[in-house]
Amino acid sequence: MEFTPLAAFLCHQPHTPSCPLVGVILMLACPYSEIARIDAVDKAVGALSFIGSLSIIACYFAFPSLQKLAFTLVLFLSIADVLAAIGDFIAPNDSACAPCLVQAYFRSVFDLASVLWTACITHCLFRAIRHRDTNVERFQLRYHAFSWGLPVVLALVPQCANAYGYENGGCWIMSTHPSLRFLQF
């Protein structure tokens, strides 16, 4: 592969760029491993998700007129997304380290919480539109129990089975436990 002098210089620098988007550009332009490229894209997408979710959270608190149930549910979805993005920023390098376990928990809990908050928003809209339910606020405590509680309980199962570990550039449930992966998602 032929490089221009600038690309050759950038590709052979020992430091990691502080901006994840620059890291993605360098990873795609330079001859790095597939795992390194996937990790760079994961970090860049995580950074964009983090920024977008923080913007939603800031708008919720900046504009009191948004503080109604529908937007409150979107707030909790955004909180789950921010925490999931933080899990993507953790860079463990083996199964025995504490950051690996933290990343595995963040991925297990907050990625699933994000999906479940989306389901709660769908349920709220369904009740309000299809059933003309004007009192959907009564479900809010159930939404919290479902969207935060279920992921926490499901994250404990792989821990008890010692199934969390480092694999293919990140930590989650190892591929030797496919049934636990299926249980998570």
Backbone hydrogen bonds, N-H to C=O, Kabsch-Sander energy under -0.5 kcal/mol:
donor,donor_aa,acceptor,acceptor_aa,energy
8,A,4,T,-2.8
9,F,5,P,-2.1
10,L,6,L,-2.7
11,C,7,A,-2.7
12,H,8,A,-1.2
13,Q,10,L,-1.2
23,G,19,C,-2.0
24,V,20,P,-2.0
25,I,21,L,-2.0
26,L,22,V,-2.6
27,M,23,G,-2.6
28,L,24,V,-2.5
29,A,25,I,-1.7
30,C,26,L,-1.9
32,Y,27,M,-0.6
32,Y,30,C,-2.2
37,R,33,S,-1.9
38,I,34,E,-2.6
39,D,35,I,-2.6
40,A,36,A,-2.1
41,V,37,R,-2.4
42,D,38,I,-2.7
43,K,39,D,-2.4
44,A,40,A,-2.2
45,V,41,V,-2.8
46,G,42,D,-2.3
47,A,43,K,-2.1
48,L,44,A,-2.2
49,S,45,V,-2.6
50,F,46,G,-2.5
51,I,47,A,-2.4
52,G,48,L,-2.6
53,S,49,S,-2.7
54,L,50,F,-2.4
55,S,51,I,-2.0
56,I,52,G,-1.8
57,I,53,S,-2.3
58,A,54,L,-2.6
59,C,55,S,-2.4
60,Y,56,I,-2.1
61,F,57,I,-1.7
62,A,58,A,-2.1
63,F,59,C,-2.0
66,L,63,F,-2.2
67,Q,64,P,-1.5
68,K,66,L,-2.5
72,T,68,K,-2.5
73,L,69,L,-2.4
74,V,70,A,-1.5
75,L,71,F,-2.1
76,F,72,T,-2.0
77,L,73,L,-2.0
78,S,74,V,-2.4
79,I,75,L,-2.3
80,A,76,F,-2.2
81,D,77,L,-2.1
82,V,78,S,-2.5
83,L,79,I,-2.3
84,A,80,A,-2.1
85,A,81,D,-2.3
86,I,82,V,-2.1
87,G,83,L,-1.7
88,D,84,A,-1.3
89,F,85,A,-1.2
89,F,86,I,-0.6
90,I,86,I,-0.8
97,C,94,D,-1.0
100,C,97,C,-0.5
101,L,97,C,-1.3
102,V,98,A,-2.4
103,Q,99,P,-2.7
104,A,100,C,-2.4
105,Y,101,L,-2.5
106,F,102,V,-2.8
107,R,103,Q,-2.7
108,S,104,A,-2.5
109,V,105,Y,-3.3
110,F,106,F,-1.9
111,D,106,F,-0.8
111,D,107,R,-0.9
112,L,108,S,-0.8
113,A,109,V,-2.3
114,S,110,F,-1.9
115,V,111,D,-1.5
116,L,112,L,-2.6
117,W,113,A,-2.7
118,T,114,S,-1.7
119,A,115,V,-1.8
120,C,116,L,-2.2
121,I,117,W,-2.3
122,T,118,T,-2.2
123,H,119,A,-2.5
124,C,120,C,-2.7
125,L,121,I,-2.5
126,F,122,T,-2.7
127,R,123,H,-2.7
128,A,124,C,-2.3
129,I,125,L,-2.8
130,R,126,F,-2.0
131,H,126,F,-1.1
131,H,127,R,-0.5
133,D,127,R,-2.4
134,T,132,R,-0.6
138,R,135,N,-1.2
139,F,136,V,-1.8
140,Q,137,E,-1.8
143,Y,139,F,-2.5
144,H,140,Q,-2.0
145,A,141,L,-2.3
146,F,142,R,-2.6
147,S,143,Y,-3.2
148,W,144,H,-2.4
149,G,144,H,-1.0
149,G,145,A,-0.7
150,L,145,A,-0.9
150,L,146,F,-0.8
152,V,148,W,-1.5
153,V,149,G,-2.4
154,L,150,L,-2.8
155,A,151,P,-1.7
156,L,152,V,-0.9
156,L,153,V,-0.8
157,V,153,V,-0.9
159,Q,155,A,-0.9
160,C,156,L,-2.4
161,A,157,V,-1.6
162,N,159,Q,-1.3
163,A,158,P,-3.0
165,G,172,W,-2.5
167,E,170,G,-3.1
170,G,167,E,-1.1
172,W,165,G,-1.8
174,M,163,A,-2.9
177,H,174,M,-2.1
180,L,177,H,-0.6
181,R,177,H,-1.5
182,F,178,P,-2.4
183,L,179,S,-2.0
184,Q,180,L,-1.8
185,F,181,R,-1.7
